[in-house]
Amino acid sequence: MDSSEMRYLEDDDTPKMKVVKGATTGLVTGTIFGTIVATWHDVPRVEKHVALPGLIRTLKMMGNYGMTFAAIGGVYIGIEQLLQHQRMKRDFVNGAVGGFVAGASVLGFKARSIPTAISAGAALAVTSSLIDAGGQTTRVDNGKEYYPYTTKKRSTVEA
């Protein structure tokens, strides 16, 4: 790789870019989750001055969940990156603190309840710690390479 390609890859891993990616991923995930949740609820009855009440309710739920997940993702990654920069360490503590702050601030503010803030922060901190302690991946590297095609050559004679 030449230096221009390396610079392109380095720009992709800046803390700001990670925060943007986290918030964007949260927005997309939350919007999809909001759509699913909206389908589980009863369709509102038709009102006199409201056009398409089901669509309006679905869009509101999609936006609500999308923005909540985006805020959690952005705050989580932002705090994690800030701690990583300040502590000069990359360990589970950064993720645990990021998870606690994200859960406590976003979900606690949304619920307007301190007990909810503490429990949401603790739940996200434990979840983040478990994922970080497990090697930060859901896949195990067994050394094999998998291709979407075969690497063996076919024989010219088909039997």
Order of alpha helices (4+ residues) and beta strands (2+ residues): alpha-alpha-alpha-alpha-alpha-alpha
